[in-house]
Amino acid sequence: SASPIHALTDLPRVSIVYFAVDQDPALITFAAERSEGVVIAGAGAGEFSEEFMQAINALSIPVVVSSRIDDGIITQDSVLCPSTVAANNLSPQKAAILLRLALTRGTDRAELIRIFDEY
């Protein structure tokens, strides 16, 4: 059973990696090696390159896909990588906070999807 949030002294580390044209996908691997979860700040509707997709698919930690633009929603049925979790309408920064909190409950993808759908 997970501890109540007020009993925690720290939260899991989550990194945000912004996608841009010609962005080095090694940044995803670098961030993942130092984090318990990663948020991808994708273009438009959360899109990113094939190279980003390969790097994400190689990870064993939770990955949430958000958008770097101010408007729009990333839905679970629109994510490019089936292993990822959609941030819905959350900005990358808000998605990272929610992922940090969610990871205190575990890494089960179905539960992470439920949490991001709810909040």
C-alpha positions in Angstrom: 0.0 0.0 0.0 1.3 3.4 -1.0 2.0 6.1 1.6 -0.3 9.1 1.8 1.2 12.0 -0.1 1.6 14.2 3.0 3.9 11.5 4.5 6.4 11.6 1.6 9.6 13.6 2.0 10.4 13.6 -1.7 8.8 12.7 -5.1 10.1 10.6 -7.9 12.3 12.4 -10.5 10.6 13.1 -13.8 12.3 14.8 -16.8 10.8 16.8 -19.6 12.3 16.3 -23.1 11.2 18.8 -25.7 11.0 17.6 -29.3 12.3 19.9 -32.0 13.3 19.2 -35.6 16.7 17.4 -35.5 16.5 17.1 -31.7 18.9 14.3 -30.6 16.9 11.3 -29.4 19.9 10.5 -27.1 18.4 13.2 -24.8 15.5 10.8 -24.1 17.9 8.0 -23.1 20.0 10.5 -21.0 16.9 11.8 -19.2 15.5 8.3 -18.6 18.8 7.1 -17.0 18.3 9.9 -14.4 14.6 9.7 -13.9 11.7 7.5 -12.9 9.5 8.9 -15.6 9.7 11.1 -18.7 7.4 13.6 -20.2 7.8 14.2 -24.0 6.8 17.7 -25.0 5.9 17.0 -28.6 5.0 19.2 -31.5 1.3 20.1 -32.2 -0.7 17.1 -31.2 2.2 15.4 -29.5 4.0 14.4 -32.6 7.7 13.6 -32.8 10.2 11.9 -35.1 10.7 8.3 -35.9 14.0 8.5 -34.0 12.2 9.8 -30.9 9.7 6.9 -31.2 12.5 4.4 -31.3 14.2 5.9 -28.2 10.9 6.0 -26.4 10.0 2.4 -27.3 13.4 1.3 -25.8 12.6 2.7 -22.4 11.4 0.6 -19.4 10.0 3.6 -17.4 6.7 5.4 -17.9 6.5 8.0 -20.7 3.8 10.6 -20.9 3.2 12.5 -24.1 2.2 16.2 -24.0 2.4 19.1 -26.4 4.7 22.0 -26.3 2.0 24.3 -27.8 -0.6 26.1 -25.6 -3.7 24.7 -27.2 -4.8 21.2 -27.9 -5.3 17.8 -26.3 -3.4 14.5 -26.5 -5.7 11.6 -26.3 -4.8 8.0 -25.5 -6.0 6.8 -29.0 -3.8 9.4 -30.7 -0.4 8.7 -29.1 2.3 7.6 -31.6 3.8 5.0 -29.2 1.4 2.5 -27.8 3.5 2.2 -24.6 3.0 5.8 -23.7 0.4 7.7 -21.7 -1.5 10.7 -23.0 -1.3 13.9 -21.0 -4.7 14.9 -22.3 -4.9 18.8 -21.9 -2.0 19.1 -19.5 1.1 21.2 -20.4 4.4 19.4 -20.1 5.1 21.1 -16.8 1.7 20.0 -15.3 2.1 16.5 -16.8 5.5 16.2 -15.0 3.9 17.1 -11.7 1.1 14.7 -12.1 3.5 11.9 -13.2 5.7 12.6 -10.1 2.6 12.2 -7.9 1.3 9.2 -9.9 4.6 7.4 -9.6 4.2 7.3 -5.8 1.4 4.9 -6.5 3.4 2.7 -8.9 4.2 2.3 -12.6 1.2 0.3 -13.9 0.4 1.8 -17.3 -3.4 1.2 -17.0 -3.4 3.0 -13.6 -1.3 5.9 -15.0 -3.8 6.2 -17.9 -6.6 6.3 -15.4 -4.9 9.0 -13.4 -4.2 11.1 -16.5 -7.8 10.7 -17.7 -9.2 11.7 -14.3 -6.9 14.7 -13.5 
